[in-house]
Amino acid sequence: QGQLVESGGGLVQPGGSLRLSCAASGFIFNIYTMAWYRQAPGLERELVASVNSIGSTNYADSVKGRFTISRDNIKKTVYLRMNSLKPEDTAVYYCNAAMPTRKNYWGQGTQVTVSS
């Protein structure tokens, strides 16, 4: 059974940095597109960044130049480095693994709060 476990969330001041990690198990990690989504209170879940099996990345306009997604296929882990954090980045961040014709997976979420 596939599983994703996020870590690294917390409280940070505006302008600060955090690195989220998502450890995968139970599926063929290196063939999946891995992504980070976020959901703020009262809003829909939105895609933040993704990285496919060959390392191509995609970012939401709101985080371009500030966030970096990366993956380590040996450690079966995907990361989200977040710099220059803003209060509007406050949300629960979810890790996702997606692959056409295969089961998709979601993590349990990790809270990121940007506040002074």
ABEGO torsion letter per residue (X at the ends): XBBBBBBGBEBBBBGBBBBBBBBBBGBBAAABBBBBBBBBBGBBBBBABBBBAAGBBBBBAAABGABBBBBBAAAGBBBBBBBGBBAAABBBBBBBBBBBGBBBBBBAEBBBBBBX
